[in-house]
Amino acid sequence: MKQSSAAGRLATVRLLAQRFAFLTLIAGAFALMMLGKADIVLVERARTLVVDALAPLLEAAARPAATVARITSGVHELANLRAENARLREENARLMRWQTVARKLESETEVLHQQLNVVPDPDPAFVTARVIADPGTAFGHSMLLSAGSRDGVRKGQVVLSGEALVGYIAEVGLRSSRLLLITDINARVPVVVESTRTRAVLAGDNSARPKLNYIVGNPAIAVGDRVATSASGAAFPPGLPVGVVVSVGEGGARIEPFVRRHQLDFVSIVDYGLGGILPTDRPPPERRRRGREE
């Protein structure tokens, strides 16, 4: 009798848990949302601690996923090999012509720098981090990286893929950090249109193509114009490639970034010695310099 009574009570508890599980989850989510509104710093620290704890597992899980992605990409490339070879031959011929122009401009620039006694920019320090998770959704575009404060990463540092801008560091933990992409709705990047030197602010809106806002003056921005970072506000170094104008209309100019989100595997977190776009509540820790040495 006792066993049957205990089994009956257990079945009743299980039935109640299943019946009210959805309401319990809604109440928990509402409570977390209210807590996040009441104490943003506490929620940010809690999220950073959780991400730090999960970072080793996420990094280990990302390795086989990257291998599968490379194999799949290789199969697609083999299927389109002939068309790809023809495109590469045309591109190679075009690049050879531009190489001649670039060498001429490089020699002229070097002579002008010597005549004007131009002070060269210092080589920035950087660390390379793996993308270990992509928690981005329709409401936000961000990624988790496998480098944190122990590696010298701090808020506001620029994140690059090759030479192109990807975004900047928004949160930093001990072993991990969160990358805010330039397409995120909270991202704001001062930029300049290279052809007209028009200054603007690149504003993400969670779409694949961010928008140019606060354009200075009324310039003629055309499709195909290249957009690079501006030194306004000492947030970013000038001249980092961002993207190309792909549409101009009543809704403003849209930019196609040079780096696509799904192509990111490794990124460079670069320290240009600037104040950064985000304030930090503590001085940057001492770090090993991993940049290019003289």
N, C-alpha and C positions, 0 to 999 in steps of 0.2 A: 504493500500500500504506500509506504513512504517513497519508494522509487517512482511509482506511477504519479504520485502527487508532485514530486520534484520535477519529473519530466513534463507534467502539465503546466507547472508554473514557468518552466523554461520555454515551452512552446508559446505561452501567452506573452512573455517578455519579448521573444523574437518577433511575434506577430505585431506587437505595438511598435517595436523598433523599425520594422519594415514599413508600417503604415505612416509613421511620423518622420521618417528619415528625410524626405524632401523638405518638409517644413523646418526641420532642425538645420539642414544645410542652408536654407534661405536665411534663417535667423542668425546663424554663424557668420554668413557673408555680410549681412547688414551690420552686425556688431563690429566686424573687422573694418568695414567702410567707415563707420562712425569713429572708430579709434584712429584710423588714418587721417580723418579730418581734424580730430582733436589734437593729435600729437604726431606731426609729420616726421620729426626727427626720430622718434622712437620706432615708428614703422620702418623707416629707411634703415636704421641700424639692425632691426630684427631681420629684414629682408637680406641685408648684407651678410649677417651671420649664417642664415640658412643657405645662401648661395655659396659661401665659403665652405660649409660642411658638405655640400653636394658637388663642389667643383671637381674633386678627384674622380668621382663616379661619372660625371658628365664628360670629363676629358677622356676617360677610358672608353666610354660608349661612343664618343665621336670618332675614334680611330677606325673601327670596322665600317662605320657609315661612310667615312671619307674614301675608304678602299673600294666599297661598292660603287660609289659615285664615280670614281676614276675608271673603273671597269665599264660601267654603263656609257660614260662619255667616250671611251675608246671604241666601243662597238658602233656608236653613232658616227664617229669620225671615219671609221673604215667603210661604212655604208655610203658616205658622201665624199670619198677620197678623190675621185676624178674632178668633180666640180671644185673641191677645195684646192687642188693643185693648180687649176687654171686661175682661180682667184689669187692665189699666192704669187704666181708668176707676174700677173698684172700689178699686184701691190709691190712686189720687189722692184719692178722697173720704175714705178712711181717714187718709191723710197730712195732709189739710187739718184734720181734727179734732185730730190730734196736734200740728200746728203751733200751733194756738191754745193747747194745754196747754204746749207748750215755750216759747212767748213769755212766758206768765205765770210759769213757773218761772225763766226767764232773768232777768226783771225782779226777782223776789224774791231770787234769788241775788246779783245785783249790789248790791242794797240791803244784804243781810247782809254781803257782803264789805267794803263801805264802813264799816259799823258796827263790824266786827271787825278792821279794818285788816289784811286778809289780804294776805300777800306773794305776788304772782303768780309762777307758774313761768316760768323763762327760756325763750325760744323756742329749740328745738333746731336744730342745723345738720344738713343732710342733703344727700345726692347721689342722683340718680336714675340707675339702671343698667338696661340691657337684659338679659334672660335670653338668653344666647347658646347654652346647651346644657342638656339635662336628662339627666345620666348616671345618674339614679336607677333602681334595679332593685328586685326583690323583697327584696333584702337591705339597702337603704338608700334614703333619699329626700333628694336634694340637687340643687342647680342651680348652674351656673356663671354669674357675672355679669360685665359688661363694665367694672367699676371695681375698682381695686386700691389699693395703698398710695400711689401717686402722687396719687390723688384724696382721700386722707385716710381711707381705709377701714382698719379694724383689727379684730382678733378680738373677738367678743362684741357687736358693735354690732347693734342691733335692725333688722330688715328688715320693712317694712310694705307693704301694698297698699291704697291709700286710707288708712283709719284702722285697719284690722284687722291683727293680727300674722300674719306669714308664717313667721318663724323668726329665726335670727341667723347672723352670719358665723362660720364655723368655720376657714377657711384664707384667707390673703391673699397674693397675689403682687403684682408690680409693676403689671400692667395688668388683672388679673382677681382674682376672689375666689370662694369656694365658700359658698353659702347652705345651711345645714342647716335643713330644714323641721321644723315642730313635730310632724310625723307620723313622723319618723325614729326608729329604735330607740334612738339615742344622745341624743335631744333631751329635756331636762328644763326645764320652765318653771313657776315659782311662780305660782299663780293664786288667784283668790277667786271664789266663787259670789256674784253680786251680790245675790240676794234674801235670803240668810241670812248673808252676809259670812263664809262658811266658807272657810278656807284649805286649799289642797291643792297637789299637784304634778302637773302635766300631763305624762304620760309617753307618748312615741310608741312604737309597736310595729310600724312599717312597714305599718300598715293605714290606711285612709282616716279612721278615727275613733280618735284617741288616747284614753287612759284616765286617769281621776283616781286618783292614788295618795296615800298618806299624808294622808288626810283627817283634819283635826283634830276630835276629838269624834265624836259619832254623830248628825249632823244629818239632816234630812229633805230630801234632794236630789230634785227632781222633774223630769220631762221638760219641757223648755221653759225651764228656768232659764238665764240668760245667764252666761257665764264670761269674766272679764277678768284681766289680769295683776295680780300683787301686787308690792309693793315689797320683799318678803322677800329678804334677801341682797344688796340693792343691784345686782341683775342686770338688772332691767327697771323702767321707770317704772310706777306704778300706773295702772290704768284702761284699758289698751289692750284693745280687744275681741278676743276669741279665738274664741269659738264658742258653741254652744247644746247643752245636755244633750239627747241623743236617746234614750238608753236607760239604765235603772237596774235592775240585777239582782244575782245572786250574784257575778258576775264583776266587779262595780264599775260605775261610771258612765262612759258613753262620750260623747264630745264630737264634734259636727259642726262643723268649722272654718268660719268665715265666708268664707275664701278657699280655693278649690279649686285644686289643683296645675296642672291643665291649662289654667286660665284666665290664668296669669301670663305677662305679656309684658314690662312694665316694673315695677320695684319701687323703693321708696325705702329707702336705707340711712341710718338716723337716728342721730346722735350726741347722746345725752342727757347726756353728761358723767359717766356712771356707770363703775364699775370694770369692768363687763362680766362675762358668765358664764364667759368663758374667759380665762386669763392670757395676757399677751403678753410676749415676751422682749425687747422694745425699746420705748422711749417712742413715742407716736404722733407721726408727722411733722407738720411745720407744713403747714397747708392753707388754702385759701381758704374763707371761710365762705359757704356757699350756702344757708343757712337764711333764714327770713323776717326781714327787718330791721325795726327799730322805725320 
